[in-house]
Amino acid sequence: MKRYTVKDIAEQSGFSKDTIRRHADEGRIPCLRDINQWRVFNEKSIDVAKILAGTSVLASSTNDASE
């Protein structure tokens, strides 16, 4: 299994690193902690982050259209 960092997930999804950390801490993006307590992500985490990024883009474009 390939392991990904917060930076990797941020680059793949378009979110900032702080947003990735917040989503992981709130349980929206699945992650584990390694022996040093760093967040470790997998391929599923990337997929979830991309879905969240897509829904946030859709939500903002829907809000823009209603104005």
N, C-alpha and C positions, 0 to 999 in steps of 0.2 A: 504494500500500500504506500502510495506517494504521500508525503507530508507537505503541507503548505503553511506559510506564515501569514500573519495579518497583512503584511505588505503584498504578498501574492494574491490574496483574496481581494484586497482593495484594487489592485491593478486590473484584475479580471472583471470585477463588477462595476467599477467606476465610482464606488463609494470611497470616502476618506478612511484612513486607518482608524480614526476615532469612532466613526460610524460603525465600522466592522466590529470593533471592540464592544461598543454599546449593544449591538444586535446579538453578539455572542453571549455577553453577560446576561442579557434579558431572555436568552434561549431561542431567539429567532433563527440564528445561524448555529448549526451544531458544531461543537468543538470539544476537544479534550485538553487536558493539561499535561505537559511533560514533567519530568522529574524536577525541573527548575520552575515549575508553575507557569510556563509560557503556554499560550494558546496554540494548539496544533489542530489544523483543519485537514479535511480529505476532499475527494472529488465531489461528494454530496454537498459539502459546504459551499463549494463554488457554484453548483447548480442552484442551491437555495439563495445565495447572495445575488445571482443573476436574476432570479425570479423576483426577489424583493426590489432590485434596482428597476426592473421592468414595471412593476406595479407602482413604484413611486413616480416613475416618468409618466405613466398613464394617469395617475391621480393628479399630478401637476398640470398635465395638458388638459384634462377634463375641467379643472378649476379655471384655467385660462380661457377655455371655450365658453364658459358660462358667464364670464365678465363682459 
